Amino acid sequence: MPYFITMKKLPPLSLYIHIPWCVQKCPYCDFNSHLQRGKIPEQDYVLHLLKDLRRDLRRYIKAISGRHLQSIFIGGGTPSLFKPESIAYLLKEIEVLIPFAEKIEITMEVNPGTVETNKFPDFVNAGITRLSMGIQSFADDKLIQLGRIHNSQQAKNAIQLVHKLHKSSLKSFNLDLMHGLPMQSLSQALDDLKQAIALNPPHLSWYQLTIEPNTAFFSKHPTLPDDDELWAIFEKGNALLCKAGYEQYETSAYAKVGFQCQHNLNYWRFGDYLAIGCGAHGKISDFRGEQIEITRFSKTKHPRGYLRGDYLYEEYIVPKNELAFEFFMNRFRLFEPVPKREFETFTGLKCQEIDEEIEDALKKGYVSDTVTHWQTTPKGKLFLNELLSVFLE
């Protein structure tokens, strides 16, 4: 195993912003979202987001000093419920606190309902460079089952508008599409996907519905396609996407060349990210002497507590014996080779310290190994949890 001289270098830095309110809670959703009851305290929440960020910048001043934000992701909830003026003010004030990289990617999740769609141009003028639309399906009956508040035609109208924006000022956009829906046949799933491909988005997140605890679907479990049907949907759908010029670069993410989501790439490449807003999770690396120290933290989930100024919920330093697992848990979600030098640089560990684990993964056929990189095999991609368990033993 080669020995790399580890440079004192911190990974790229991003920012996640969580806006928790939704018009209604979807029965499959286990994200930290809260039903809108009356008027959203929009201005107050924006001010608390900025206070939260200022506290984090003071708390992690040594780790943050001199770094630029490479990407921002505004998620939820439904961030597009906010006014474009609020988003513009928020981004402007954030840039005062921490400088933006020259080609920063700023993504915002939006819904294709008529009210929100009318605000899309103003969101772009506010500084959003990438929109991510929660389409989920083009079948109206499936949209009703999923608790979505838009219909298929509204989704297509929104996508056409975003295409116009993409030709002018918007740098990219994404469509979220689900498969393995209740009572969904192979032909129905592929028809959804064909409609999405025909609309030619630069990026498409195509992911399987899973039933999570603390959701309405968990309490009243719908009938889903069986494993054989799910595999057929994925196999044939993946072939359609590849034929249409999309590259699968992450477990559920496909993109045209040059349109991968930079924010998500930073997550999976074990980058750092500040996090503000209800229930947001962050990761910050710093040097403690010659050693890297990685801190993970999360924020108060409920808006009531957050709006009282109780921002920080949990904070802990990742133990050294968990660093390899944490690194690969992220890195192996991507289909690109994993540079050994980055493993050493971003964890502070030496490759030799995981020789036994890598040897085990090699014997099981989960990874391949070169002088400079590790790469998941097709078997490793299929049995990702089993591959990751190697680093827990």
Summary of the structure (lengths in Angstrom):
residues: 393
radius of gyration: 21.3
end to end distance: 20.7
largest distance: 60.8
contacts: 1246
relative contact order: 0.13
helix: 42%
strand: 25%
